[in-house]
């Protein structure tokens, strides 16, 4: 499987928008479930973003707080501290999200799960997405407003480098995240 937002996105970041589509509310559908019905909401966010010239969209919850991307969790860095929305903001509890939380704390970063206002996206020093296919993808602009200097910042890079070194087998996997598959794959498959 290729990178969800592209190899270029991992290196240089992506341009995103805040969607007019809200994330589904917990009292409408089970937002913590990877269920087919939930993906319709995500597809509306993604389609709107692409139609308007962005790579991806960010949805807000029904209270107006930052929720997540159409297929990714989101992290915001301001003044050296890392913030991510709580599950109560209708986020999917992602495996990569959990991995980044683990690595951030291990690396000595202060990390807080709390409701995030939309305007924090515009004044953040760094913002990035996490997801199985997105891995750790920097966000370089939100609604055409540059995030920081408009390129991946040092916290994002440090977490991305650490995460990728583990999942690509270049660093010890002391967490048991990887499963070795001793199966030969035919050439061209």
N, C-alpha and C positions, 0 to 999 in steps of 0.2 A: 504494500500500500504506500503510495506517495505521501508527501507532506500535505496535509489538508489545505493549508494556505500557501503552499509552495516553498521550495528551498530558499528562494530569494527572500521570502518573508522572515525566515529564521535568522538570516544575516542582517537584513536592513529594516525590518519592521513592516507594518501594514497601516494603511489609512482606513479609519473606521468612522462610523456615524452613530449617534444615538437614534434608535429607531422610534418611529411613532407608534409601533406596535408594542404593547406592554407584555411582560412575561405573564403567563397564566397564573392565576391566584391559587393558593393552596386549597381553597374551599370550592374550586371549580373542577379540578382534576388533580390526581396525586402528582404533584410537581417533582417529587423525589424519585419517580419511576421513569425508567427508560422504556416508555410506551409509545406505540405508533401515533396515537392521538396527540401526544405532546410535541411531536416533531412538526406538526402543521404550524404551530406557533413559531417555531424556529425557522421554518421555511419562509414565512412571511417576513420575518426580520431580515433574513439573508437576501431575499428577492428585492426588498426595498433598498437595501444597501447597494447591491449591484446596479440596480436601475439608476441610482443617484451617483454612480461613479466611485463607490467605495469598495474595499475588499470584503468588509464584514460590518455587521451591525451589533450594537449593544442594546439590550432591552432593559427597561426599568421595571420594577415591580409595581403593583397597583397603588403603592404609597408614594411612588416617585423616586424610590431609592435604586441605585445601580443593582442589577441582578446578574446578568451574564451575557456573553456573546451568543450567537445563534447555536453554536456547537462547542463553546468553550467556557471555562470559568475565567474570572478576571481578578487581577491583583493590581494594586495601586501603590506606588512608593512616593512618599512625601517626607522630606527632611530626614531621610535615612530609615524611616519606619515603613513597614509593609502592612497594607490593609487589604482585606478581602471580605466580600459580603458573607453574612451568615446564611445558614440553610433557610432561615425564616424569610429571606429575600427571594424565595422561590428558585434557588439554585439547585442544580443537580449535584449531589455529592460525588464529585469526580475522583477517580483513582489518581490521576496526575496532580490534581489539586492537593490531595492528601500527601503525595510525594513531595511537592514543593513546600508545603507547610513543614514537613519533617526536615527537609534539607535547610530551609531558612532558619529554623530554630537551632539546628545543629551547627550552622555556620555563624551563629551569634546575632542574627538579626532580630529586632523586635517585630513581632507579628501580631496583629489584632484582627479578629473577626468582628465586624460591626457594620451597621447600615452606613452606606456611603452615598453622599449627595452627588447629584449629577455634576455640579460645578467643580467638585474635586477632580474630575477627569480633566478639566481645563487648566487647572493650576498644579497638577501633579508633576513630579520630577521624572517619573517613569511609570509606564503602564504596560502590562503584558497579559496575554491569554495563556491558559493551560488547557490541555486536552490530549486524549490518546493520540490522535492524528496531528493535532496542532503542536504537541510537545510544549515548548515554551517559546511563544511567538511574541516578540516586542511589538508594541503599538507606537507608531511614530507621530500620528495625529488623530485627533477626535474632532469631528465636525469642522475640518480644515484648520483647526488650531493645533500648532505643533505641541507635542508632549516634550517637555524639557527642551533639548537642543534638536529635536526631530530625528534622533537616531537612538539605537539601543543604549541604555545607560549602564553604569557599572554594576548595580545590584542585579538587574535583569541578566546581564552577561555572566556574572559569577554563578547565579543559580542555573542558568542555561548550560554553562560549561560543566558544572558539577552533575546535573541531571543527565546530560547526554553522555558524559564519560561513564556513568553507571549503566545506563540502558544500552549503550553500544559495546559494553563489555570491556572497556578500557580501564575501569576502576573497580575495586572490590564492591560486590553487591552484598553488603552486610544486612540488608533489609529483607532479602528473599523476594525481590521484585521480579527477578528473571527466572524463566523456566528453560532449561537446556533441552533442546529437541534434537536427539541423535537420529535424524532421518535424512537420508540422501534425497536431494531434489534434482530431478533431471534438468540438464542444461536447457535454457530457454523458457523455463516456467517460473 
